[in-house]
């Protein structure tokens, strides 16, 4: 997984892994969630990839737009 830049300094996101049709996001509590083209859908997925690469706004986006619409909890 790639470290999340956390440019705001207060994100709960620690790292992420982007694949063609998904993104895995690891949070400070060590839980990893898989988001894909089914959950939360392609538009949200692309926005999450963009924010992950930018290192800014991913946690806020997940909390406000995606909420619990993830494909699976990896661990």
C-alpha atoms as an extended CHARMM CRD file, in Angstrom:
* protein
*
        75  EXT
         1         1  UNK       CA              0.0000000000        0.0000000000        0.0000000000  PROA      1               0.0000000000
         2         2  UNK       CA              1.0570000000        3.5610000000       -0.6280000000  PROA      2               0.0000000000
         3         3  UNK       CA              1.2280000000        6.0320000000        2.2480000000  PROA      3               0.0000000000
         4         4  UNK       CA             -1.4690000000        8.6950000000        2.1670000000  PROA      4               0.0000000000
         5         5  UNK       CA              0.1110000000       12.1800000000        2.1590000000  PROA      5               0.0000000000
         6         6  UNK       CA             -2.4710000000       13.5490000000        4.6600000000  PROA      6               0.0000000000
         7         7  UNK       CA             -1.8020000000       17.1660000000        3.7130000000  PROA      7               0.0000000000
         8         8  UNK       CA             -4.5100000000       18.3740000000        6.1050000000  PROA      8               0.0000000000
         9         9  UNK       CA             -2.7510000000       16.6450000000        8.9940000000  PROA      9               0.0000000000
        10        10  UNK       CA             -5.9270000000       15.2630000000       10.5660000000  PROA      10              0.0000000000
        11        11  UNK       CA             -7.0700000000       12.4490000000        8.2660000000  PROA      11              0.0000000000
        12        12  UNK       CA             -7.9650000000        9.0040000000        9.5350000000  PROA      12              0.0000000000
        13        13  UNK       CA             -6.6220000000        7.5540000000        6.2640000000  PROA      13              0.0000000000
        14        14  UNK       CA             -3.1260000000        6.0630000000        6.5480000000  PROA      14              0.0000000000
        15        15  UNK       CA             -2.5660000000        4.3420000000        3.2030000000  PROA      15              0.0000000000
        16        16  UNK       CA             -4.2620000000        3.1830000000        0.0300000000  PROA      16              0.0000000000
        17        17  UNK       CA             -3.8540000000        0.8240000000       -2.9040000000  PROA      17              0.0000000000
        18        18  UNK       CA             -5.3290000000        1.7170000000       -6.2720000000  PROA      18              0.0000000000
        19        19  UNK       CA             -6.2060000000       -0.9280000000       -8.8430000000  PROA      19              0.0000000000
        20        20  UNK       CA             -8.0430000000       -0.5320000000      -12.1570000000  PROA      20              0.0000000000
        21        21  UNK       CA            -11.5040000000       -1.1300000000      -10.6880000000  PROA      21              0.0000000000
        22        22  UNK       CA            -10.9860000000       -0.6050000000       -6.9730000000  PROA      22              0.0000000000
        23        23  UNK       CA             -9.2370000000        1.1560000000       -4.1410000000  PROA      23              0.0000000000
        24        24  UNK       CA             -8.3200000000       -0.2480000000       -0.7330000000  PROA      24              0.0000000000
        25        25  UNK       CA             -8.1010000000        2.2700000000        2.0690000000  PROA      25              0.0000000000
        26        26  UNK       CA             -6.3960000000        1.6430000000        5.4300000000  PROA      26              0.0000000000
        27        27  UNK       CA             -7.4940000000        3.8060000000        8.3380000000  PROA      27              0.0000000000
        28        28  UNK       CA             -5.6600000000        4.6400000000       11.5800000000  PROA      28              0.0000000000
        29        29  UNK       CA             -7.5620000000        1.8740000000       13.3840000000  PROA      29              0.0000000000
        30        30  UNK       CA             -5.8790000000       -0.5690000000       10.9170000000  PROA      30              0.0000000000
        31        31  UNK       CA             -9.1860000000       -1.4840000000        9.2750000000  PROA      31              0.0000000000
        32        32  UNK       CA             -8.9280000000       -1.8140000000        5.5040000000  PROA      32              0.0000000000
        33        33  UNK       CA            -11.9510000000       -1.3160000000        3.2730000000  PROA      33              0.0000000000
        34        34  UNK       CA            -12.3340000000       -2.1790000000       -0.3900000000  PROA      34              0.0000000000
        35        35  UNK       CA            -14.2880000000        0.2330000000       -2.5680000000  PROA      35              0.0000000000
        36        36  UNK       CA            -15.0120000000       -0.7310000000       -6.1720000000  PROA      36              0.0000000000
        37        37  UNK       CA            -17.1480000000       -0.1020000000       -9.2410000000  PROA      37              0.0000000000
        38        38  UNK       CA            -20.1570000000       -1.7950000000       -7.5710000000  PROA      38              0.0000000000
        39        39  UNK       CA            -19.8400000000       -0.1680000000       -4.1550000000  PROA      39              0.0000000000
        40        40  UNK       CA            -19.8280000000        2.8370000000       -4.0970000000  PROA      40              0.0000000000
        41        41  UNK       CA            -19.8660000000        2.9530000000       -7.9060000000  PROA      41              0.0000000000
        42        42  UNK       CA            -17.6210000000        4.2380000000      -10.6800000000  PROA      42              0.0000000000
        43        43  UNK       CA            -18.0960000000        7.9670000000      -10.1100000000  PROA      43              0.0000000000
        44        44  UNK       CA            -17.2960000000        7.7910000000       -6.3970000000  PROA      44              0.0000000000
        45        45  UNK       CA            -14.4470000000        5.3870000000       -7.0860000000  PROA      45              0.0000000000
        46        46  UNK       CA            -12.7500000000        7.7520000000       -9.5310000000  PROA      46              0.0000000000
        47        47  UNK       CA            -13.1350000000       10.6770000000       -7.1360000000  PROA      47              0.0000000000
        48        48  UNK       CA            -11.6460000000        8.6200000000       -4.3030000000  PROA      48              0.0000000000
        49        49  UNK       CA             -8.6630000000        7.6790000000       -6.4870000000  PROA      49              0.0000000000
        50        50  UNK       CA             -8.1280000000       11.3400000000       -7.3480000000  PROA      50              0.0000000000
        51        51  UNK       CA             -8.2580000000       12.4100000000       -3.6940000000  PROA      51              0.0000000000
        52        52  UNK       CA             -5.9720000000        9.5530000000       -2.6070000000  PROA      52              0.0000000000
        53        53  UNK       CA             -3.3370000000       10.5740000000       -5.1300000000  PROA      53              0.0000000000
        54        54  UNK       CA             -3.6640000000       14.2230000000       -4.0970000000  PROA      54              0.0000000000
        55        55  UNK       CA             -3.2920000000       13.3630000000       -0.3970000000  PROA      55              0.0000000000
        56        56  UNK       CA             -6.1360000000       15.6750000000        0.5080000000  PROA      56              0.0000000000
        57        57  UNK       CA             -9.8350000000       15.1870000000        1.3070000000  PROA      57              0.0000000000
        58        58  UNK       CA            -10.2210000000       11.4110000000        1.0510000000  PROA      58              0.0000000000
        59        59  UNK       CA            -11.4250000000       10.8240000000        4.6080000000  PROA      59              0.0000000000
        60        60  UNK       CA            -13.8880000000       13.7190000000        4.4050000000  PROA      60              0.0000000000
        61        61  UNK       CA            -15.2100000000       12.4540000000        1.0780000000  PROA      61              0.0000000000
        62        62  UNK       CA            -15.7110000000        8.9490000000        2.4480000000  PROA      62              0.0000000000
        63        63  UNK       CA            -17.4960000000       10.2940000000        5.5420000000  PROA      63              0.0000000000
        64        64  UNK       CA            -19.7710000000       12.6760000000        3.6280000000  PROA      64              0.0000000000
        65        65  UNK       CA            -20.4240000000       10.9390000000        0.2950000000  PROA      65              0.0000000000
        66        66  UNK       CA            -19.6400000000        7.2330000000        0.5410000000  PROA      66              0.0000000000
        67        67  UNK       CA            -20.3430000000        6.4440000000        4.1900000000  PROA      67              0.0000000000
        68        68  UNK       CA            -20.7590000000        2.6540000000        4.5880000000  PROA      68              0.0000000000
        69        69  UNK       CA            -21.1390000000        1.8810000000        0.8860000000  PROA      69              0.0000000000
        70        70  UNK       CA            -18.0030000000       -0.2520000000        0.5900000000  PROA      70              0.0000000000
        71        71  UNK       CA            -17.5950000000       -3.5650000000       -1.1760000000  PROA      71              0.0000000000
        72        72  UNK       CA            -15.9510000000       -5.3800000000        1.7250000000  PROA      72              0.0000000000
        73        73  UNK       CA            -13.9750000000       -4.9810000000        4.9070000000  PROA      73              0.0000000000
        74        74  UNK       CA            -10.6400000000       -6.6400000000        4.2180000000  PROA      74              0.0000000000
        75        75  UNK       CA             -9.4990000000       -6.7010000000        7.8910000000  PROA      75              0.0000000000
